[in-house]
Amino acid sequence: MGTPTLDTMASEQLETQLAQLEVRLVRDYAAVTPARMHELVERERSRFDGAHIHVFVPILVERAIRATLTSSPAKHRKD
């Protein structure tokens, strides 16, 4: 196994930050199942798949999900 590159380190950090974000969102939106929240995070994250800079991806994902859940909370409620 070689020395990690900046790309692999940034990718690992992004994974960690998104996992932490998912935990916070599940805590803040108890009506949304963890599985549904994971789907929302992955959907928003996929919008940035081709991005060269990932430092802002977690905040952009969080803002988009919070806006979505605030505007239509019943649509994402667990039943």
Buried (B, 14 or more C-beta within 10 A) or exposed (E): EEEEEEEEEBEEEBEEBBEEBBEEBBEEBEEBBEEBBBEBBEEBBEEBEEEEEBEEBBEBBBEBBEEBBEEEEEEBBEE
